[in-house]
Amino acid sequence: MHNYLVNASVQIVPIVLDKHPYEWVDEAIAIIQQSGIHYEVTPFATILEGTYDEVMRVLHNINEELYKKGCAEWISNVQLQVRSKGDVTSNEKTEKFKH
């Protein structure tokens, strides 16, 4: 895959009774924060911006870490936008709505 920026959103939905689901979501966000890629936490999903390989690595690391830490079950909702010949950024999609 190319090295242009891609734009993705990831939503982790824990299906657990062992602790509050937000605690598992916080685990996922910590992995994103440690990744070094650009991100924005929103109430329903976290937006990621990096190369395809960087974003895929973060998604892989989230799932691996939740598994290792004993999360019984979760859903990873992912949306990914890729452009063949250029970057895709969050800002280009939302800039006109900022006030």
N, CA and C atoms as an extended XYZ file, in Angstrom:
297
Properties=species:S:1:pos:R:3:atomname:S:1:resname:S:1:resid:I:1 pbc="F F F"
N         0.868       -1.187        0.000 N   MET     1
C         0.000        0.000        0.000 CA  MET     1
C         0.898        1.228        0.000 C   MET     1
N         0.385        2.321       -0.490 N   HIS     2
C         1.127        3.581       -0.566 CA  HIS     2
C         1.374        4.179        0.821 C   HIS     2
N         2.076        5.296        0.854 N   ASN     3
C         2.380        5.956        2.126 CA  ASN     3
C         1.619        7.256        2.322 C   ASN     3
N         0.533        7.445        1.578 N   TYR     4
C        -0.320        8.603        1.824 CA  TYR     4
C        -1.070        8.405        3.136 C   TYR     4
N        -1.575        9.500        3.691 N   LEU     5
C        -2.377        9.405        4.904 CA  LEU     5
C        -3.748        8.820        4.586 C   LEU     5
N        -4.201        7.953        5.449 N   VAL     6
C        -5.569        7.448        5.385 CA  VAL     6
C        -6.291        7.946        6.620 C   VAL     6
N        -7.586        7.896        6.570 N   ASN     7
C        -8.422        8.380        7.660 CA  ASN     7
C        -9.311        7.229        8.103 C   ASN     7
N        -9.368        6.999        9.405 N   ALA     8
C       -10.152        5.875        9.914 CA  ALA     8
C       -10.841        6.276       11.205 C   ALA     8
N       -11.905        5.569       11.506 N   SER     9
C       -12.509        5.686       12.827 CA  SER     9
C       -12.591        4.278       13.399 C   SER     9
N       -12.381        4.184       14.694 N   VAL    10
C       -12.495        2.897       15.371 CA  VAL    10
C       -13.359        3.086       16.609 C   VAL    10
N       -14.281        2.175       16.763 N   GLN    11
C       -15.152        2.158       17.937 CA  GLN    11
C       -15.040        0.761       18.533 C   GLN    11
N       -14.646        0.693       19.784 N   ILE    12
C       -14.564       -0.576       20.497 CA  ILE    12
C       -15.813       -0.704       21.360 C   ILE    12
N       -16.516       -1.796       21.186 N   VAL    13
C       -17.739       -2.051       21.947 CA  VAL    13
C       -17.528       -3.331       22.757 C   VAL    13
N       -17.115       -3.195       24.026 N   PRO    14
C       -16.921       -4.371       24.859 CA  PRO    14
C       -18.260       -5.024       25.209 C   PRO    14
N       -18.302       -6.342       25.136 N   ILE    15
C       -19.485       -7.106       25.537 CA  ILE    15
C       -19.060       -7.885       26.774 C   ILE    15
N       -19.091       -7.198       27.914 N   VAL    16
C       -18.516       -7.756       29.145 CA  VAL    16
C       -19.368       -7.415       30.354 C   VAL    16
N       -19.194       -8.198       31.386 N   LEU    17
C       -19.838       -7.929       32.671 CA  LEU    17
C       -18.808       -7.785       33.783 C   LEU    17
N       -17.515       -8.022       33.481 N   ASP    18
C       -16.487       -8.037       34.516 CA  ASP    18
C       -16.134       -6.661       35.056 C   ASP    18
N       -16.247       -5.639       34.225 N   LYS    19
C       -16.004       -4.261       34.657 CA  LYS    19
C       -16.725       -3.335       33.694 C   LYS    19
N       -16.764       -2.070       34.036 N   HIS    20
C       -17.467       -1.109       33.191 CA  HIS    20
C       -16.828       -1.089       31.804 C   HIS    20
N       -17.634       -1.116       30.743 N   PRO    21
C       -17.079       -1.130       29.374 CA  PRO    21
C       -16.131        0.032       29.082 C   PRO    21
N       -16.360        1.192       29.702 N   TYR    22
C       -15.483        2.336       29.458 CA  TYR    22
C       -14.040        2.020       29.843 C   TYR    22
N       -13.854        1.152       30.826 N   GLU    23
C       -12.489        0.801       31.230 CA  GLU    23
C       -11.755        0.088       30.103 C   GLU    23
N       -12.466       -0.769       29.371 N   TRP    24
C       -11.849       -1.430       28.225 CA  TRP    24
C       -11.617       -0.438       27.089 C   TRP    24
N       -12.535        0.485       26.888 N   VAL    25
C       -12.360        1.523       25.865 CA  VAL    25
C       -11.132        2.370       26.199 C   VAL    25
N       -10.962        2.697       27.478 N   ASP    26
C        -9.785        3.464       27.897 CA  ASP    26
C        -8.490        2.718       27.575 C   ASP    26
N        -8.509        1.397       27.710 N   GLU    27
C        -7.342        0.581       27.344 CA  GLU    27
C        -7.027        0.761       25.857 C   GLU    27
N        -8.049        0.720       25.038 N   ALA    28
C        -7.861        0.879       23.590 CA  ALA    28
C        -7.319        2.270       23.264 C   ALA    28
N        -7.857        3.293       23.906 N   ILE    29
C        -7.399        4.667       23.652 CA  ILE    29
C        -5.953        4.838       24.084 C   ILE    29
N        -5.550        4.198       25.162 N   ALA    30
C        -4.150        4.272       25.610 CA  ALA    30
C        -3.210        3.711       24.547 C   ALA    30
N        -3.616        2.648       23.879 N   ILE    31
C        -2.800        2.065       22.809 CA  ILE    31
C        -2.681        3.047       21.651 C   ILE    31
N        -3.778        3.709       21.318 N   ILE    32
C        -3.760        4.719       20.253 CA  ILE    32
C        -2.824        5.856       20.641 C   ILE    32
N        -2.919        6.326       21.879 N   GLN    33
C        -2.077        7.423       22.342 CA  GLN    33
C        -0.594        7.065       22.260 C   GLN    33
N        -0.267        5.837       22.560 N   GLN    34
C         1.131        5.393       22.543 CA  GLN    34
C         1.656        5.170       21.125 C   GLN    34
N         0.766        5.102       20.152 N   SER    35
C         1.168        4.766       18.782 CA  SER    35
C         1.930        5.885       18.086 C   SER    35
N         1.701        7.114       18.493 N   GLY    36
C         2.360        8.243       17.849 CA  GLY    36
C         1.644        8.784       16.623 C   GLY    36
N         0.540        8.150       16.197 N   ILE    37
C        -0.182        8.691       15.046 CA  ILE    37
C        -1.175        9.754       15.515 C   ILE    37
N        -1.620       10.564       14.585 N   HIS    38
C        -2.587       11.609       14.905 CA  HIS    38
C        -3.932       10.959       15.207 C   HIS    38
N        -4.597       11.426       16.255 N   TYR    39
C        -5.894       10.864       16.631 CA  TYR    39
C        -6.755       11.930       17.288 C   TYR    39
N        -8.044       11.680       17.312 N   GLU    40
C        -8.996       12.536       18.021 CA  GLU    40
C       -10.054       11.640       18.644 C   GLU    40
N       -10.189       11.744       19.958 N   VAL    41
C       -11.200       10.977       20.675 CA  VAL    41
C       -12.512       11.741       20.597 C   VAL    41
N       -13.573       11.062       20.174 N   THR    42
C       -14.905       11.658       20.146 CA  THR    42
C       -15.814       10.784       21.018 C   THR    42
N       -17.027       11.222       21.307 N   PRO    43
C       -17.888       10.442       22.194 CA  PRO    43
C       -18.241        9.039       21.696 C   PRO    43
N       -18.220        8.814       20.389 N   PHE    44
C       -18.658        7.525       19.863 CA  PHE    44
C       -17.560        6.724       19.180 C   PHE    44
N       -16.477        7.358       18.789 N   ALA    45
C       -15.382        6.667       18.104 CA  ALA    45
C       -14.128        7.517       18.225 C   ALA    45
N       -13.007        6.915       17.923 N   THR    46
C       -11.747        7.647       17.872 CA  THR    46
C       -11.293        7.686       16.419 C   THR    46
N       -10.923        8.881       15.973 N   ILE    47
C       -10.501        9.094       14.599 CA  ILE    47
C        -8.984        8.940       14.533 C   ILE    47
N        -8.521        8.178       13.562 N   LEU    48
C        -7.095        7.937       13.371 CA  LEU    48
C        -6.663        8.505       12.038 C   LEU    48
N        -5.422        8.994       11.991 N   GLU    49
C        -4.874        9.513       10.750 CA  GLU    49
C        -3.403        9.124       10.686 C   GLU    49
N        -3.060        8.343        9.698 N   GLY    50
C        -1.685        7.888        9.510 CA  GLY    50
C        -1.613        7.134        8.206 C   GLY    50
N        -0.457        6.537        7.940 N   THR    51
C        -0.371        5.713        6.742 CA  THR    51
C        -1.230        4.473        6.954 C   THR    51
N        -1.535        3.804        5.873 N   TYR    52
C        -2.332        2.575        5.959 CA  TYR    52
C        -1.689        1.586        6.927 C   TYR    52
N        -0.388        1.370        6.777 N   ASP    53
C         0.303        0.412        7.652 CA  ASP    53
C         0.250        0.840        9.115 C   ASP    53
N         0.417        2.133        9.389 N   GLU    54
C         0.359        2.614       10.772 CA  GLU    54
C        -1.022        2.387       11.384 C   GLU    54
N        -2.058        2.719       10.629 N   VAL    55
C        -3.426        2.565       11.134 CA  VAL    55
C        -3.749        1.088       11.351 C   VAL    55
N        -3.376        0.244       10.410 N   MET    56
C        -3.633       -1.192       10.557 CA  MET    56
C        -2.879       -1.775       11.750 C   MET    56
N        -1.664       -1.299       11.981 N   ARG    57
C        -0.885       -1.754       13.135 CA  ARG    57
C        -1.568       -1.365       14.450 C   ARG    57
N        -2.093       -0.150       14.516 N   VAL    58
C        -2.802        0.290       15.727 CA  VAL    58
C        -4.040       -0.578       15.957 C   VAL    58
N        -4.806       -0.834       14.905 N   LEU    59
C        -6.002       -1.677       15.049 CA  LEU    59
C        -5.616       -3.085       15.525 C   LEU    59
N        -4.563       -3.623       14.957 N   HIS    60
C        -4.072       -4.936       15.385 CA  HIS    60
C        -3.662       -4.904       16.854 C   HIS    60
N        -2.920       -3.863       17.247 N   ASN    61
C        -2.434       -3.761       18.623 CA  ASN    61
C        -3.577       -3.626       19.624 C   ASN    61
N        -4.618       -2.915       19.254 N   ILE    62
C        -5.785       -2.797       20.140 CA  ILE    62
C        -6.390       -4.172       20.388 C   ILE    62
N        -6.641       -4.907       19.320 N   ASN    63
C        -7.254       -6.229       19.474 CA  ASN    63
C        -6.351       -7.186       20.251 C   ASN    63
N        -5.067       -7.165       19.976 N   GLU    64
C        -4.124       -8.024       20.705 CA  GLU    64
C        -4.091       -7.690       22.194 C   GLU    64
N        -4.063       -6.400       22.504 N   GLU    65
C        -3.974       -5.985       23.913 CA  GLU    65
C        -5.247       -6.328       24.682 C   GLU    65
N        -6.407       -6.101       24.077 N   LEU    66
C        -7.651       -6.472       24.749 CA  LEU    66
C        -7.683       -7.977       25.011 C   LEU    66
N        -7.226       -8.746       24.050 N   TYR    67
C        -7.167      -10.202       24.213 CA  TYR    67
C        -6.220      -10.584       25.353 C   TYR    67
N        -5.013      -10.018       25.344 N   LYS    68
C        -4.011      -10.334       26.372 CA  LYS    68
C        -4.472       -9.945       27.767 C   LYS    68
N        -5.214       -8.829       27.865 N   LYS    69
C        -5.657       -8.347       29.184 CA  LYS    69
C        -6.931       -9.036       29.657 C   LYS    69
N        -7.472       -9.936       28.842 N   GLY    70
C        -8.591      -10.747       29.298 CA  GLY    70
C        -9.980      -10.226       29.004 C   GLY    70
N       -10.110       -9.289       28.078 N   CYS    71
C       -11.451       -8.850       27.695 CA  CYS    71
C       -12.154      -10.056       27.062 C   CYS    71
N       -13.313      -10.408       27.584 N   ALA    72
C       -13.998      -11.626       27.152 CA  ALA    72
C       -14.505      -11.540       25.715 C   ALA    72
N       -15.019      -10.377       25.328 N   GLU    73
C       -15.609      -10.245       23.993 CA  GLU    73
C       -15.775       -8.767       23.667 C   GLU    73
N       -15.563       -8.421       22.401 N   TRP    74
C       -15.743       -7.038       21.964 CA  TRP    74
C       -15.993       -7.007       20.467 C   TRP    74
N       -16.565       -5.907       20.044 N   ILE    75
C       -16.783       -5.629       18.630 CA  ILE    75
C       -15.880       -4.448       18.264 C   ILE    75
N       -15.166       -4.571       17.160 N   SER    76
C       -14.370       -3.462       16.632 CA  SER    76
C       -15.078       -2.938       15.385 C   SER    76
N       -15.677       -1.784       15.513 N   ASN    77
C       -16.303       -1.131       14.356 CA  ASN    77
C       -15.266       -0.206       13.731 C   ASN    77
N       -14.933       -0.450       12.472 N   VAL    78
C       -13.887        0.327       11.813 CA  VAL    78
C       -14.416        0.871       10.493 C   VAL    78
N       -14.135        2.138       10.262 N   GLN    79
C       -14.370        2.753        8.960 CA  GLN    79
C       -13.019        3.244        8.475 C   GLN    79
N       -12.711        3.015        7.209 N   LEU    80
C       -11.401        3.369        6.667 CA  LEU    80
C       -11.587        4.024        5.309 C   LEU    80
N       -11.015        5.207        5.154 N   GLN    81
C       -11.050        5.879        3.857 CA  GLN    81
C        -9.636        5.955        3.304 C   GLN    81
N        -9.470        5.452        2.092 N   VAL    82
C        -8.184        5.427        1.410 CA  VAL    82
C        -8.338        6.157        0.078 C   VAL    82
N        -7.385        6.983       -0.247 N   ARG    83
C        -7.360        7.668       -1.546 CA  ARG    83
C        -6.118        7.177       -2.292 C   ARG    83
N        -6.275        6.792       -3.523 N   SER    84
C        -5.171        6.195       -4.287 CA  SER    84
C        -4.006        7.140       -4.530 C   SER    84
N        -4.303        8.424       -4.738 N   LYS    85
C        -3.237        9.340       -5.142 CA  LYS    85
C        -3.180       10.588       -4.281 C   LYS    85
N        -3.242       10.399       -2.969 N   GLY    86
C        -3.121       11.548       -2.076 CA  GLY    86
C        -3.623       11.242       -0.686 C   GLY    86
N        -3.361       12.188        0.200 N   ASP    87
C        -3.765       12.049        1.599 CA  ASP    87
C        -5.270       12.222        1.770 C   ASP    87
N        -5.792       11.571        2.789 N   VAL    88
C        -7.157       11.802        3.267 CA  VAL    88
C        -7.006       12.271        4.707 C   VAL    88
N        -7.516       13.461        5.009 N   THR    89
C        -7.388       13.984        6.371 CA  THR    89
C        -8.755       14.332        6.950 C   THR    89
N        -8.806       14.279        8.251 N   SER    90
C       -10.031       14.674        8.950 CA  SER    90
C       -10.338       16.139        8.691 C   SER    90
N        -9.297       16.951        8.694 N   ASN    91
C        -9.484       18.388        8.554 CA  ASN    91
C       -10.166       18.750        7.242 C   ASN    91
N        -9.802       18.090        6.162 N   GLU    92
C       -10.426       18.432        4.876 CA  GLU    92
C       -11.922       18.150        4.885 C   GLU    92
N       -12.335       17.201        5.719 N   LYS    93
C       -13.755       16.841        5.773 CA  LYS    93
C       -14.547       17.696        6.753 C   LYS    93
N       -13.868       18.280        7.737 N   THR    94
C       -14.597       18.985        8.793 CA  THR    94
C       -14.279       20.469        8.912 C   THR    94
N       -13.252       20.931        8.236 N   GLU    95
C       -12.799       22.312        8.377 CA  GLU    95
C       -13.904       23.349        8.197 C   GLU    95
N       -14.765       23.155        7.209 N   LYS    96
C       -15.810       24.156        6.926 CA  LYS    96
C       -16.865       24.243        8.017 C   LYS    96
N       -16.903       23.262        8.919 N   PHE    97
C       -17.899       23.274        9.973 CA  PHE    97
C       -17.371       23.799       11.306 C   PHE    97
N       -16.093       24.061       11.379 N   LYS    98
C       -15.496       24.558       12.628 CA  LYS    98
C       -15.837       26.023       12.813 C   LYS    98
N       -16.093       26.384       14.057 N   HIS    99
C       -16.423       27.782       14.341 CA  HIS    99
C       -15.635       28.283       15.507 C   HIS    99
